[in-house]
Amino acid sequence: MKKYNLSILMLKENIESAEQAIDNNKNISYRDIPLNSGIGHLYFKSIQLNSPKWVSLFTSVIDDDLDELKNSSASAVFIIKSKNRFFALTFGHGKSLLQNDCYEENFGLRIALNTIDAEKLRNIDCEHLDRITRQERSQTNIETALPNFDIDIEQDLIKAITGKPNDEFLLGKRVYGKDNLKINISFSLEIIMPLLEELESLYQKDTYKENFGWFDNLKEVRDISLVNELNDQLVQKFKENDNLNNILLVIPDIVDWSNINGFRYAPSKQSPLFMDIDYESYKSFLDNKSIDITIETFKKRSIYIEWEGTSGNIKQWSVYKCIYCESSLNKKNYILNSGKWYQIDHNFNEELNKDLSKIPQANLNLPEYEINDRDEDGFNEQKYNSSICEKYKDFYLMDRELIIHGGQNSKVEFCDIYSSIDKRLIHVKYDSGSSNLNHLFSQGYISAELLLFDEKFREKVYRKLNGLYNLNDLENFSQNPNANEYEVIFAIASTKKTRSTELPLFSKISLRNIYKKLTKFGIRTSLKFIKVIK
C-alpha cells in the first residue's frame, strides 16, 4: 500500500449524519464512496484560478497578464461513521468545509499524549495562559525529552505535540496531535474502519497521566447548564464593557503573520480589513451592524483571514473560539479559552493558595491609597510613591526612572522605591487586573535578577541613584551583592480583601512562579497590601 499523510478529526457525539457536519453556506459538491464496511461521503470544493497579489507588481509595467502564474487549490473532507462516531479525513483546506463546532477539540492531542514516547518529542505548541495569551512553538533538532522544552506546567496549556509513537505499526514513525491527528502510514480505504476503531479506543485511554499528569490542571467544563451560566456571564460582560481586563479577543492559534494581509469579521471583501482582532473593533462592528450580542452570535459568526496570494477570505475560527475571559461563579474560578470553559482543578487551586499563603507579609508601614486622586495615566502611583519617599528619609523614588540596558535599548525599571538602609526594592501597583499585577511581578523578578548577576546593570543603577540624589554613602552596586541582604516587596493597592488568595487567577500563578525563582536566588520576597480609599 502507498503511504499517505492523513489528517483525522473525530466528530462530536451529537453529529448523526455526515451532512450535519458540513457548512451549508458554501457551494460544496459531494460523492458517495462505497466501501466494504458501508458508505463514506466525500465533500469537496475547488477554488478558482487566481494570481498571487505580487504578480501585479509586474503586470502593471508589462503588457502581459502572466496567466502561467495563476494557481488553484482543492479542499475536500471524507466523512465516515465508525463503530460509535463519525470521523472526518480532511485534505487541503478541507477543515474549512466543516461546521465550526462539529468536531472534538484536542482529539488528536489526547491520542498523541496517550501514545507518544515522552523521551522522543520533536515539537510542542503551547499557549501561555496569561492576561495577554502568548502562542509559543518549541522545536528541537533531535528527538528529546519533555524537560528540554522548558514548559511551565502551571501556566502553559499544550495545544499540539509531535513525537515518536510507541506503536509505529499503527501510527507510523511520527504523530502530530492537536484537534486533528496527523499520521503518515501505509493506507487504503479498505483498512479505514479498523484504523478508526483503534483511534476511538486510544482516545478513551488515560495513559497520558503517567507523563503528562499536569495536563488536567485545567479541566474542561462539560456540564451544559454550567456552561450556559458561564456563557450568560460572558454576554453580560461583553455588553457592559465595564472591565476590559476580564475579556479579550485573541487569535487562538499560531499563525504565519508574514502571509497574512489581515482579518475580517464578515466574509465579504467589502468588510473592513483589520491588521489584528480585538475586543473594541469587534464590539464596534456588532454595534454598527445592529447585531445582537448573544452566544449564538459568537458561535455562528467567524473570524476570516485574507491570506497573501488569495482573492478571497478563508474562514478560520468562530468568534467564540477567539474570546478569552476569566470568570467566577459560586466561589469557583473558570476561564474561557479557545472556545472552551475550564474549571481550575480544585487540588491545583488549593495547592496554589496554600503556597501563596506562605509568602511573608512585609514589615512595612505604607499609607492608604487614594484612588480618586489620579494622574494622566488613570492612577496616582507616582504621586503616591513620592509621598512615601517624602515621609521616610532613606526611601528614594525610582518610579519611571528607566535604565537602558540589554539588547534593542530595553528599558528596565529598577523599582518604584528603593530603601538604601534595608536594601529593599519596593514595587507598587494598583490592582486593576491581571495584566497590571503580572507586569508588577515580572518587573520585580527582572530587576532582582539583573541586580544579582549583571555587574553592568548594577553600575547603571549606582550612577542613576547618585545622579538623582547625590548619595555619597550608597553602597557601590558594582560589588557582588549578597542576595539574602536584599528584599523584594510587591506592594499591591487593592479594594479587595488583603489576601494573596484573592488575586486574579493568573496573577496568583505568576506570583507563585516568581516567588519560587526569587527564593532560589536567595533574595527575600514579601507582599504588602495597601488599603484603597475612594
C-alpha positions in Angstrom: 0.0 0.0 0.0 1.1 3.6 -0.6 1.9 5.9 2.2 -0.4 8.9 2.8 -0.3 11.8 5.1 -3.7 11.6 6.9 -5.4 14.4 8.9 -8.2 12.9 11.0 -10.9 14.5 13.1 -13.5 12.8 15.4 -16.9 14.4 15.2 -18.9 15.2 18.3 -21.5 12.7 19.7 -24.4 14.8 18.6 -23.5 14.5 14.9 -25.9 12.0 13.5 -25.1 12.3 9.8 -22.3 13.5 7.5 -24.4 16.3 6.1 -25.0 17.7 9.6 -21.2 18.4 9.9 -20.9 20.3 6.6 -21.1 24.1 6.3 -24.2 24.6 4.1 -23.2 28.2 3.3 -20.7 27.1 0.8 -21.1 25.7 -2.7 -19.8 22.2 -2.0 -20.0 19.1 -4.2 -20.1 15.6 -2.9 -19.9 12.0 -3.9 -20.9 8.8 -2.1 -18.0 6.4 -1.8 -19.0 2.7 -1.5 -16.8 0.7 0.9 -16.9 -2.9 2.1 -17.9 -1.6 5.6 -20.5 1.0 4.4 -20.8 4.3 2.6 -18.4 7.2 3.0 -19.2 10.7 1.9 -16.7 12.9 0.0 -17.3 16.6 0.1 -15.1 18.9 -2.0 -14.7 22.3 -3.4 -12.3 23.8 -6.0 -11.1 27.3 -5.7 -10.9 29.2 -9.0 -7.6 30.2 -10.6 -6.2 33.3 -9.1 -3.0 35.3 -9.4 -0.9 35.9 -6.3 -1.0 39.6 -5.2 2.6 40.1 -6.0 2.0 39.4 -9.7 0.5 42.9 -10.1 4.0 44.4 -9.5 5.0 43.1 -12.9 1.7 43.2 -14.9 1.4 46.9 -14.1 4.5 47.6 -16.2 4.3 45.0 -19.0 1.5 44.0 -21.4 1.1 40.5 -20.1 -1.3 39.0 -17.6 1.2 36.3 -16.7 -1.5 33.7 -16.6 1.1 31.0 -16.1 1.4 32.2 -12.5 -2.2 31.6 -11.6 -2.8 28.8 -9.1 -5.7 26.9 -7.7 -6.4 24.8 -4.7 -8.8 22.0 -3.8 -10.4 21.3 -0.5 -12.0 18.0 0.5 -13.3 16.2 3.5 -14.2 12.5 3.7 -16.7 11.6 6.4 -17.5 8.1 7.5 -19.0 6.5 10.6 -17.0 4.1 12.7 -18.5 1.9 15.4 -19.8 4.8 17.6 -18.7 8.1 16.0 -18.4 9.9 12.7 -14.8 10.7 11.6 -13.6 13.2 9.1 -10.4 12.9 7.0 -9.5 16.4 5.6 -7.4 17.3 2.6 -6.1 20.7 1.6 -8.3 23.3 3.3 -11.0 20.6 3.9 -11.4 21.5 7.5 -12.9 24.9 6.4 -15.8 22.9 4.8 -17.0 21.7 8.2 -19.1 23.5 10.8 -17.0 25.2 13.4 -18.2 23.2 16.4 -18.8 19.8 14.9 -15.6 18.0 15.9 -14.0 17.1 19.2 -11.2 19.5 20.1 -8.0 18.0 21.4 -8.9 14.7 19.8 -5.5 14.3 18.2 -3.7 15.8 21.1 -5.2 13.3 23.5 -4.2 10.4 21.3 -0.7 11.8 20.9 -0.3 12.2 24.6 -1.6 8.6 25.2 0.7 7.0 22.6 3.8 9.2 22.3 7.2 8.3 23.7 7.8 11.0 26.3 11.6 10.8 25.7 11.2 11.3 21.9 9.4 14.6 21.3 10.2 16.9 18.5 7.7 19.8 18.7 5.3 21.3 21.3 2.9 24.2 20.6 1.8 25.9 23.8 -0.4 28.7 24.8 0.9 30.7 27.8 -2.2 31.4 29.8 -2.0 35.0 31.0 -3.9 38.2 30.5 -2.1 38.5 27.2 -2.0 35.0 25.8 1.2 34.1 24.1 1.5 31.3 21.4 4.8 29.5 21.5 6.3 26.8 19.4 9.3 24.9 20.7 11.0 22.7 18.2 14.2 20.6 18.7 16.6 19.4 16.1 16.6 15.9 17.6 14.1 13.8 19.5 14.3 14.6 23.1 12.5 14.5 26.5 9.9 16.9 27.8 12.1 18.8 30.3 14.2 20.1 27.4 11.2 22.1 26.1 11.1 24.4 29.2 7.3 24.0 29.6 5.7 25.9 32.5 3.4 23.1 33.7 1.3 25.6 35.7 0.7 28.3 33.1 1.3 26.7 29.7 -1.5 24.8 28.0 -0.3 22.3 25.4 -2.1 22.9 22.1 -0.2 20.5 19.9 2.6 18.0 20.2 4.8 16.0 17.8 6.9 13.0 18.6 7.6 9.3 18.0 4.7 7.0 19.0 5.3 3.7 20.9 3.2 1.9 18.3 4.8 2.6 14.9 2.8 -0.1 13.2 -0.5 1.7 13.8 0.6 5.3 13.8 3.8 5.4 11.7 7.1 6.9 12.8 5.8 10.3 13.8 2.5 11.5 15.2 1.1 15.1 15.4 -1.8 15.8 17.7 -4.0 18.9 18.0 -7.7 18.9 17.2 -6.7 16.7 14.4 -4.4 13.7 14.4 -1.8 13.7 11.7 0.0 10.5 10.8 1.9 9.1 7.8 1.1 5.5 7.2 0.5 2.8 4.6 -3.2 3.3 3.9 -6.1 2.4 1.7 -9.9 2.8 2.2 -10.1 -0.9 2.8 -8.5 -0.6 6.2 -10.1 2.6 7.3 -12.7 1.1 9.7 -10.2 -0.9 11.9 -8.0 2.2 12.0 -10.8 4.5 13.2 -12.0 2.0 15.8 -8.5 1.8 17.2 -8.2 5.6 17.3 -11.5 5.8 19.1 -10.2 3.3 21.7 -6.9 5.3 22.1 -8.9 8.5 22.7 -10.7 6.9 25.6 -7.5 5.9 27.4 -5.8 8.0 30.2 -2.3 6.7 29.9 -1.1 10.2 29.3 -1.4 10.8 33.1 1.9 8.9 33.6 4.0 11.5 31.9 1.6 14.4 31.4 -0.5 14.3 34.6 -0.5 18.1 35.0 -2.4 18.3 31.7 -5.6 18.1 33.9 -4.8 21.2 36.0 -7.3 22.9 33.7 -10.5 20.8 33.3 -13.0 21.4 30.6 -16.5 22.2 31.8 -18.9 19.7 30.3 -22.0 20.4 32.4 -24.3 22.1 29.9 -26.2 24.0 32.5 -23.0 25.3 34.0 -21.6 26.2 30.6 -24.9 28.1 29.9 -24.5 30.1 33.2 -20.9 31.0 32.3 -21.9 32.0 28.8 -24.6 34.2 30.2 -22.0 36.0 32.3 -19.8 36.3 29.3 -22.6 38.0 27.2 -23.3 40.4 30.1 -19.6 41.4 30.4 -19.4 41.8 26.6 -22.4 44.1 26.6 -21.5 46.2 29.7 -17.9 46.8 28.7 -17.1 47.8 32.3 -14.0 45.8 32.9 -11.8 45.1 29.8 -9.3 43.3 32.0 -11.6 40.3 32.2 -12.4 39.8 28.5 -10.2 39.9 25.3 -10.4 38.9 21.7 -7.4 36.9 20.8 -6.0 34.7 17.9 -6.3 31.1 19.3 -3.7 29.5 17.0 -0.1 30.1 15.9 -0.3 31.8 12.5 2.3 32.8 9.9 2.0 36.5 10.1 4.2 37.0 7.0 1.5 35.5 4.8 -1.5 37.3 6.3 -2.9 40.5 4.8 -5.4 41.0 7.6 -8.6 39.8 9.3 -12.3 40.5 8.7 -15.3 40.0 10.8 -17.5 39.1 7.8 -16.9 37.1 4.6 -17.4 39.9 2.2 -14.3 41.6 0.7 -16.1 44.9 1.3 -15.9 44.3 5.0 -13.2 46.3 6.8 -9.7 44.7 6.9 -8.0 44.8 10.3 -4.4 44.1 11.0 -5.4 42.3 14.2 -8.5 41.3 16.0 -9.5 42.9 19.3 -12.5 43.4 21.6 -13.0 47.1 20.7 -13.1 46.8 17.0 -15.4 43.7 17.1 -17.8 45.3 19.6 -18.0 48.4 17.2 -18.6 46.1 14.3 -21.6 44.4 16.0 -23.0 47.8 17.1 -22.7 49.3 13.7 -24.4 46.3 12.1 -27.1 46.3 14.9 -26.2 42.6 15.5 -27.5 41.2 18.8 -24.8 40.2 21.3 -25.6 36.5 22.1 -23.7 33.3 22.5 -25.3 32.2 19.2 -23.7 35.3 17.5 -20.3 34.4 18.9 -20.6 30.7 17.8 -22.1 31.2 14.3 -20.1 34.2 13.2 -16.5 33.7 12.2 -13.1 35.5 12.0 -11.8 35.4 8.4 -8.2 35.6 7.3 -7.2 37.2 4.0 -4.0 35.2 3.1 -1.4 36.7 0.8 -1.8 35.4 -2.8 -5.6 34.6 -2.5 -8.5 36.5 -3.8 -11.0 35.7 -1.0 -11.3 35.2 2.7 -10.9 31.8 4.4 -13.0 31.1 7.4 -10.6 30.4 10.2 -12.2 30.4 13.7 -15.6 31.1 15.3 -15.7 34.3 17.3 -16.4 32.2 20.4 -13.1 30.4 20.0 -11.3 33.8 19.9 -12.7 35.1 23.2 -10.6 34.9 26.3 -12.4 35.5 29.6 -11.9 35.0 33.3 -15.0 34.4 35.4 -16.1 33.4 38.9 -19.2 31.5 39.8 -20.2 30.0 43.1 -16.8 30.7 44.6 -15.1 28.7 41.7 -12.7 30.1 39.1 -13.2 29.5 35.4 -11.6 30.6 32.2 -12.9 30.6 28.6 -10.1 29.8 26.3 -10.2 28.6 22.6 -14.0 28.1 22.8 -14.0 26.0 26.0 -14.7 26.8 29.6 -12.2 25.4 32.1 -12.5 25.0 35.8 -9.3 25.2 37.6 -8.5 21.9 39.2 -9.5 22.0 42.9 -6.3 20.4 44.2 -4.2 22.6 41.9 -6.1 25.7 43.2 -5.8 24.6 46.8 -2.1 23.9 46.4 -1.7 27.3 44.7 -3.5 29.1 47.6 -1.5 27.1 50.1 1.8 28.2 48.6 0.7 31.8 48.3 -0.3 31.9 52.0 3.3 31.1 52.9 4.6 34.3 51.2 5.5 36.6 54.2 3.9 40.0 54.7 6.4 42.8 54.5 7.1 44.6 57.8 6.5 48.0 56.2 4.0 50.8 57.1 2.5 52.3 54.0 -0.3 55.0 53.8 -3.7 54.4 52.3 -4.0 54.7 48.6 -6.5 57.4 47.3 -7.9 56.1 44.1 -9.7 59.3 43.1 -6.5 61.4 43.1 -5.3 60.3 39.6 -2.7 61.3 37.1 -2.9 61.3 33.3 -2.4 57.5 33.2 -5.5 57.0 35.3 -3.8 56.2 38.6 -1.8 58.2 41.1 1.1 55.7 41.6 3.9 58.2 41.1 2.2 60.8 43.4 1.6 58.0 46.0 5.2 56.8 45.7 6.5 60.4 46.0 4.6 60.9 49.2 6.1 57.8 50.8 9.7 58.9 49.9 9.0 62.3 51.5 7.8 60.5 54.7 10.8 58.2 55.0 14.3 59.7 54.9 16.1 56.6 53.4 13.4 56.0 50.7 14.4 57.1 47.2 11.9 57.5 44.4 12.8 55.4 41.3 9.3 55.2 39.7 9.6 55.8 36.0 13.4 56.2 36.2 14.1 53.8 33.5 17.5 52.3 32.9 18.5 51.4 29.4 20.1 48.0 29.4 20.4 45.0 27.2 19.6 44.5 23.6 17.5 46.8 21.5 17.8 49.5 24.2 15.5 47.7 26.5 14.3 49.8 29.4 14.2 48.4 32.9 12.6 50.0 36.0 14.8 49.1 38.9 11.9 49.5 41.4 9.4 52.2 42.4 11.0 52.9 45.7 14.5 51.9 47.0 15.3 51.8 50.7 19.1 52.1 51.0 19.4 51.2 54.7 17.3 48.0 54.5 18.2 47.3 50.8 14.5 46.9 49.9 13.3 47.1 46.3 9.7 48.1 46.6 7.4 47.7 43.6 4.0 49.4 43.9 0.9 48.7 41.7 -2.8 49.4 41.8 -4.8 46.1 41.3 -6.6 46.9 38.1 -6.5 43.3 36.8 -4.1 40.5 36.0 -2.2 42.5 33.3 -1.1 45.1 35.8 -0.2 42.6 38.5 1.7 40.3 36.2 3.7 43.2 35.0 4.5 44.1 38.6 5.7 40.6 39.4 7.7 40.4 36.2 9.3 43.7 36.8 10.3 42.6 40.3 11.9 39.4 39.0 13.8 41.0 36.1 15.3 43.8 38.2 16.3 41.4 41.0 18.0 39.0 38.6 19.9 41.8 36.9 20.9 43.2 40.3 22.3 39.9 41.5 24.0 38.7 38.3 24.8 41.6 36.0 27.6 43.9 37.0 26.9 46.5 34.2 23.3 46.8 35.3 24.4 47.4 38.9 26.8 50.1 37.8 24.0 51.8 35.9 21.7 51.7 39.0 24.5 53.1 41.1 25.0 56.0 38.7 21.3 56.6 38.5 20.9 56.8 42.2 24.0 59.0 42.7 22.9 61.3 39.8 19.4 61.8 41.3 20.2 62.1 44.9 24.0 62.7 45.3 24.3 59.8 47.7 27.9 59.6 48.9 27.3 56.7 51.3 25.5 54.5 48.8 26.9 51.0 48.6 28.7 50.6 45.3 26.4 48.4 43.3 29.3 47.1 41.2 30.3 44.9 44.1 28.9 41.4 44.1 25.9 41.6 46.3 24.8 39.1 48.9 21.3 38.0 47.9 20.0 37.5 51.4 20.7 41.1 52.3 18.1 42.3 49.8 14.3 42.2 49.9 11.8 42.5 47.0 8.5 43.8 48.2 5.4 43.7 46.0 3.1 46.4 47.3 -0.5 46.0 45.9 -3.1 48.6 46.4 -6.5 46.8 46.2 -10.1 47.3 47.1 -10.4 43.5 47.6 -9.6 41.6 50.7 -6.0 41.9 51.6 -5.0 38.3 50.9 -2.9 36.8 48.1 -5.6 34.2 47.5 -8.0 37.0 46.4 -5.8 38.0 43.5 -6.8 37.2 39.9 -6.2 33.6 38.9 -3.3 34.1 36.5 -1.7 36.7 38.8 -1.7 34.1 41.6 0.0 31.6 39.3 2.5 34.3 38.1 3.2 35.3 41.7 3.9 31.8 42.9 6.3 31.2 40.0 8.2 34.5 40.6 8.3 33.8 44.3 9.9 30.4 43.8 12.5 31.9 41.4 13.5 34.7 43.7 13.7 32.4 46.7 16.1 30.2 44.7 18.3 33.2 44.2 18.3 33.6 48.0 16.7 37.0 47.9 13.9 37.7 50.5 10.5 38.3 48.9 7.3 39.6 50.6 3.9 41.1 49.9 2.3 44.3 51.2 -1.4 45.0 50.6 -2.4 48.7 50.7 -5.8 49.8 51.6 -7.6 51.8 48.9 -9.9 54.6 49.8 -12.2 56.4 47.4 
